Amino acid sequence: MSIDATVLDRLSATIERRRGTDPATSYTAKLLAKGPAAAAKKLGEEAIETVLEAVQDNPGRLAEESADLLYHLLVVWAACGVRPEEVWAALGRREGVSGIAEKAARPAV
């Protein structure tokens, strides 16, 4: 198995396969069964842990927490009905565009 960015697509497919399975035997199924708000809360916890490792200058732990963060982000996408291809397309549209210009072009919230 190749370890590169396609691992996110494989992980997303695994998350989708876990949807509706027994929450007693699958952590992913348990997260999805609790709904988007609970999945988002867990994502927030993982984001904080990732930030803490970054500011503590601990690259090894940062990599581990980043993996947790990406997994929980994919669970939130699944819980909210967002497919990874939609995110990849959004990133593709932004490729080569200044971050400042891209943000300025967003509609006011």
Sequence and secondary structure as in RCSB ss.txt:
>XXXX:A:sequence
MSIDATVLDRLSATIERRRGTDPATSYTAKLLAKGPAAAAKKLGEEAIETVLEAVQDNPGRLAEESADLLYHLLV
VWAACGVRPEEVWAALGRREGVSGIAEKAARPAV
>XXXX:A:secstr
   STHHHHHHHHHHHHHTTS TTT HHHHHHHH HHHHHHHHHHHHHHHHHHHHTT HHHHHHHHHHHHHHHHH
HHHHHT  HHHHHHHHHHHTTS HHHHHHHS   
